């Protein structure tokens, strides 16, 4: 009976809060009238007020208007503000939800069922809006004051909450380097010597330098994704190439045969790997069977007569082909379209010698081969902690990382506005992040709070951005970290087996 | 290899083994991990060595069995030439 009463009250509450209040409706009407009279400054003030009340339509309309008039900066500022408030509201909601169960139990013990039922009703309510948050926060304050007058006790309940210790990596502060760079580099060389002596390096150093890296670019890897939608794979390969382990990974996993074909162990460096043979014809452009037909993931007609491999040195093309053969049993440049870097890193690195981790705020639609989501800025809890830890502690000696940019849904008004702003950035040569695209991470500077990312379209042109912009533009992060303990043990086993 | 190098080579491993506890404790303290899960790479020729970059510095590679990290621990030869002091450590990979 009690539960039925609560459900009924919840439904009534939802209905009453779904429509904006009278004040918001009047304000929105006034803003609209001001826009019609070209008083955009005043309209902007009202839009700002409405944003804070959780009403976003007016702001979107005004942003549209700014774009029409060429005031892109104002449009962008408005959208940023909108996103900021929305993010904050989501975070507040998550914070309240996080402590739900514990609060209910504790409050029930202290004050009986009345207060707990009220909290349940609020937190079960799916309606967005500051009013709900305001009510929830007032009630929680009331409970804190009256039921837990000792605020230190209530802070334990309502503060940052119980941060679980199971992922210690995310809770550690960045450790200052105690040992100077020359000693660290020397140790890295010693480590490679150990691995060389333990493992079987099937590819000579000369072949590695000839087929994988470019001396003219200071031994960096030069890759350019062409007309196949496998940015996630190219980004993963490039991210691996930024690691100091790249040479060791490649030389211990790939063999160049006398007939010029290649043998690749997938996952790389793994004992339980599958040997993939890649021949020269696997590296050639492919005739597109879908030419002239609608694309599977959009309504556009596929105008690509030929599907091209990545533009890169032969060894990197071999890696691309080996991945496709591993996944699809054949080099299928149509099937490889669309994916996420964590899958590519997982296939390339495997879990035998690497820790794999992903943080994401998006949902991947397998059917449409696209992601839908917001941005890393809305993360909370352990994911947020890990993201912050990663940004403070990224080390190319340790981490191999790639990120996926947020998808823009052009079927919504917000999406159309964001796309127009994005297109404008591209035209003006500003930092432009392609939506729904994968990038590798080559560097993080925690002091200046910048991230350097690399577009698979041209890996020799890195892009630097602030932490804030990175969290806004990206919705997914994939990280692989070498497990040195396992690697060294596995290398021992390989040597024993061979002997 | 000269006799000096040979002696240095043996000494590096011997010294690292002798000060295994101090090395592990330095890493455990800095990185808040259990020393029980640290292993010095003394079975490998290159697991402990005298640095060529910084003379008089002993270097030892240590594996974290639980977290998978490879650490570098360094120490300076003490003034009495019999011990080590000034222990430092960092993550290599």
Interface residues (C-beta under 8 A of the other chain):
Chain A: X168 X169 X172 X175 X177 X178 X179 X180 X182 X183 X184 X185 X186 X187 X188 X190 X191 X193 X194 X197 X198 X244 X245 X355 X395 X397 X398 X481 X482 X483 X484 X485 X486 X488
Chain B: X30 X31 X32 X33 X39 X41 X44 X45 X46 X47 X49 X51 X52 X53 X54 X57 X59 X61 X63 X64 X65 X66 X67 X68 X69 X70 X72 X74 X88 X89 X90 X91 X92 X93
